[in-house]
Amino acid sequence: MSDVVYVGNAGVDAAADRGWLLGHFKPLGDPRHSDDVEIKWGVHPPGDERGEWVRGEERTALLVLISGRFRVELPGRSVLLSEPGDYVVWGKGVDHSWYAEEASTVLTVRWPSVPGYRIG
């Protein structure tokens, strides 16, 4: 039974895969391996931003603000997450980028977990 249970700390474990805690990229047999969903604990210093827009997205995503002030850029729309619990969801085919206006922690859930995508 112990091989189907994993106990950890998001802040510690996230460092191993650039924030990603769960997804296809975890080893087979690890309870954090999933082809269905990816989960990321993102800790961003002020001014941190995505290097380039994600284009041709094949997944649906949910991003929840834990702390800070975080902006998500979508085509024709800028969404500011400023209160803990604020969130945004976008679907397949929606290009996006992001910018941390303040030190921010965000939880991202993407589905499905698509092999071939770079972790990050």
ChimeraX attribute file (.defattr): number of C-alpha atoms within 10 A of each C-alpha:
attribute: neighborCount
match mode: 1-to-1
recipient: residues
	/A:1	4
	/A:2	6
	/A:3	8
	/A:4	9
	/A:5	9
	/A:6	9
	/A:7	6
	/A:8	9
	/A:9	8
	/A:10	15
	/A:11	13
	/A:12	11
	/A:13	14
	/A:14	19
	/A:15	14
	/A:16	9
	/A:17	14
	/A:18	14
	/A:19	21
	/A:20	24
	/A:21	24
	/A:22	23
	/A:23	25
	/A:24	19
	/A:25	21
	/A:26	17
	/A:27	11
	/A:28	10
	/A:29	10
	/A:30	13
	/A:31	16
	/A:32	21
	/A:33	18
	/A:34	21
	/A:35	16
	/A:36	13
	/A:37	19
	/A:38	25
	/A:39	22
	/A:40	22
	/A:41	23
	/A:42	23
	/A:43	21
	/A:44	18
	/A:45	15
	/A:46	15
	/A:47	13
	/A:48	16
	/A:49	16
	/A:50	14
	/A:51	9
	/A:52	9
	/A:53	12
	/A:54	14
	/A:55	11
	/A:56	11
	/A:57	15
	/A:58	17
	/A:59	18
	/A:60	17
	/A:61	20
	/A:62	15
	/A:63	21
	/A:64	20
	/A:65	23
	/A:66	21
	/A:67	19
	/A:68	20
	/A:69	21
	/A:70	29
	/A:71	18
	/A:72	19
	/A:73	16
	/A:74	16
	/A:75	9
	/A:76	5
	/A:77	9
	/A:78	13
	/A:79	13
	/A:80	19
	/A:81	24
	/A:82	18
	/A:83	14
	/A:84	14
	/A:85	14
	/A:86	16
	/A:87	19
	/A:88	15
	/A:89	12
	/A:90	16
	/A:91	14
	/A:92	12
	/A:93	13
	/A:94	16
	/A:95	16
	/A:96	19
	/A:97	17
	/A:98	20
	/A:99	20
	/A:100	23
	/A:101	19
	/A:102	17
	/A:103	15
	/A:104	22
	/A:105	21
	/A:106	24
	/A:107	20
	/A:108	20
	/A:109	22
	/A:110	21
	/A:111	19
	/A:112	17
	/A:113	22
	/A:114	18
	/A:115	11
	/A:116	8
	/A:117	11
	/A:118	7
	/A:119	13
	/A:120	10
